[in-house]
Amino acid sequence: MDEQGATRRLSPRRRRILSYLAQHGSASTLDVALVCAVSRLTAHRDMVWLHEAGLVRRERSAEDRTHTWWYGVTAEGAEVLRCALTASGRPVPLQLGQRPSSAADALLFLPLVEVSRRNPGRCELFQWLATMETSSWLRQHDLAQLRADGYGVWLQDGRCLRFLVHVDRGPIGDVVAEHERSASGLGGLLAGYRRADRLVPVGAVFLIAQDAEREDRLRADLLRRPLRNVLATTTEQLLYRHWPDEQVWQVPGENGRRRLIEVGS
């Protein structure tokens, strides 16, 4: 299908799907259904259409027993989207169609979208910026030294929380001594805040550690050298077992855990 023909035939929802893939890397049919607030069958039909049009590619791991297809935008799909954005006078995001998937999407963004869907009128993920847009937002606030994985605005029970999120990527380097694994790489999550000479304009900063031991290391570091901003930690395991708006966030120095909306209040 030529680019002009594909652009003309793209429905608003399919354009939204293409935009999501181009800015977030990859997604499953379930992810697309969640983001677009449609049934899984409708999302599947859209993905099949986009795939047959050559605008998205798909792959699945032979080791995945669920045989889930993961979709990503093709170069042709990114170009169709770029043309559509240009024609409408809207800006074209940087590195459109060339971005890797973000762990923050799976751990926080998509679950908060699902929580919003399940609780209409009570809570809502009002805004979410992917990694690239978050970097741009930080530069606008003269905080280019920070490297956050996402920025969000969460509304719940009449309250509003603006936040940044950082995901712990684990030990840095190919060879790390066993006694250093629990602390390796954690300093990089906080380095930008320690170089900042003022408060970052958010209500809270969330740090997602790989496991409980690394979370303990993070909290100990923050107790020794507190930062200006309110920070809260959790682990990937807790986010797999609970919704992220629940009591999974711990502020250093406190014993219990808070709900997401309670952090920073």
N, C-alpha and C positions, 0 to 999 in steps of 0.2 A: 504494500500500500504506500503511495507517495505521501510526502509530509503534508501537503495541502489537503489531500483527501482525508488523511487521518485527523488533522486538526478540525476539519468541518464536521466529522462524524463523532468527535469526542463529546460525550454528554458531560454536564457539569460534574457528575459523580465520578466518572472515569477520569476526568482531568484531575479531580482531587486525589484519586488513587495514584495517578502518575506522579503528581506533585509530592505526595507523601513518600513514595518509593525513592524519588530523586533526591529528597532532602534527608531521608532517614536510613538509606542503604538497602534494606530488605525487609520483607514482611511475609507472614503466612496469610492464608485466606481468612483465618480467624481474626488476625490483627486488623486486616482491612475491613472486615465486617464491623469490628468494634469502633474503629476510627470513623467510619462512614455511617454508623448507626443503622445498618441494614442487616438482613438475615444472612446467614452463612451461604445459603444457596444463591442469593443475589450477588454476594461478593464473588462467589465461585464463577458465576456466569460472566461477570465483568472481567475477572482475571483471565478467563479463557479467551474472551474477545480481544483483550489487550495483547495476550500472548500470540494469538493467531495473526494479529495485525503487526507483529514484530516489534511492539513497543515495550514489552517486558520479556525477560528471560526467566526460566525457572530451573531449579535443581533440587535434589533431595539426597540425603546421605544414605548409603547402603546400610549403615549401622543403625539408622533410625527405624525402630520397629513400628512407629506410627505412619511411616511413609509420607510424612508431611512435605508438601511442595513449598519451597521458599522462593519468592519472586523478587527480582531486582529490575530496575529500568535499564533498557538498552541505550546505546548511543543515539539510535533513531528516536526512541521515546523521549530522551532528554532534549533532542533538537526540536521535536514537535512541541514540547512544553515550553521551550525557550521562545519559539515563534509565537505561540499563543500569548505568552506573557508580554512579549514585545508589542504585539498587535494591539493589546488592550492597554498599553501604556504603563504596565506594572514593572517594577524592577526585577531583574533576573538574579536569583540568589547565587552566591559564589559557589564554585565547584559543584554546580547542579549535575546530578547523575553520577558523581564521582566520590560520594561520601561513604565511608564504612559504616556499618551498623553501630549504634551506641548502646552500651549496656544500660544506660540510664533509661532508654526507651522501654526496655523489657522489665526493668526492676521498678520503675516509678511512673513513667508517662502512661503506658497502656493500662496498668492496674488502676491508676487514678481516673482514667477515662471510664473504665468499667464501674468503679465506685460511683462516679457521677451519673452513669446511666441507671444504676440500680436505685439511686436516691434522688430522683428529680425534685427540684425545688428546695432541697435541703443542703446539697453540696455540689460543687462544680469546679472542674479544672478550667478556670477562666482563660488562662493563657499558658502556652508552653513554647519555649524556644529551644530548638535543637542545638547541638554543640557549636556549629559555625555561627549561628545567629546569636548565641550566648556570648561568644568571643567578641562579636561586633558590639553587642550591648555593653560589655565590660570596657571596651576601648572608648566608647562614647562617654563613659564615666571615669576616664583616665585610670583604668585598672587593667591595663594590657598585660600585667605580670601574672594575672590570675588565669587559670586554665580549667574552667568548670565544664561539666558534662551536660548541663542543662539549667534553664531558668524557668520558674513556674510561678503562677499566681493561683492560690487555692482559696476558694470561698466555702465556708461551712458555718451554718447556724448564725448567719449575720456577721460573721467575722472574716477578715481577709488576711492572708499570709503570703508575702512575696518571699521566694527562696531561691537559693542556688543549690545544686547537688553535685557532689563529686563521688565517683566510683573508684574504689581501690582496685587497681589492676594486679595486685600481688607483687611478689619479690621482683626486683629489677635485676636483669642480667640472666645469662644462661646458667651460670654456676654460682649458687649462693649456699654458704655453709648452713647446715641445719639450725644451728643456734642463732643465726641471723635472719631466718626466714620470717619470723613473726614481726619483725620491725622493718625489713628491707622495703624501700619504696614509699613508706608512709610519710616520711618527711616532705616529699614532693607535694602531697596533698595540701599541706599547710604553709609551704614556703612563701607563696604569693601573698597570703594574708599577713605574714610576719614582715614582709617588705612594705606593705601598705602603710601609709602614714595617717590613715583616717578610716572611719567606719565604712564598710561596704553597704550601699543602700538597699539592703534586704532585711526582712525580719528575722531570717534564720538561714543557716548554712547546714546542709545535711551531708553527712559522710557515710557512705555504705561500704563497710569492710567485708573482706572475703570471708572471714570466719570470726568466731568469738575471741580467739587469742589475739588477732590483729586489732579487733575493736578495743580490747583491754589496753593494748599498747597505745592506741590513739588517745583514749581517755586519760591514761597516765601522763602522756605528753602534754595534753591540754591542761591538766591540773597543775603541772610544773610550770608551764608557760601559757597562761590564758591569753586568748585573743580578744579583740574589741567586740567582734560579732558574737551573737549567741550561736553556738554549734550544738548539733545533736548527732549521735551515731546510731547505727544499727548494723545488722549483718545480712548478707544475701540469704542465708537460711531462714531468718525471721521473715523476710519479705516473700519468700516462697511459701511460708506457712500461714501468713496473715496478710490482710490488706494493708497498704501503706498508710492509710489514714488512722489505723488503730494504734494501740499502745505498744509501739515497737521502737520508739525513739528515746534515747537516753542522753540527758544533758550531763556532762562531766561534773562530778561532785554530788550528784543525786543518786539515790538507791533504786527507785522505781523508774518506769518508762512512761513517757507521755504520748498522747495522741499527736498527730502531725500538727493540727491546728493550735494545739496548746504550746508548742515550742515557740519561744520568742515572746510569749504573752506574760 
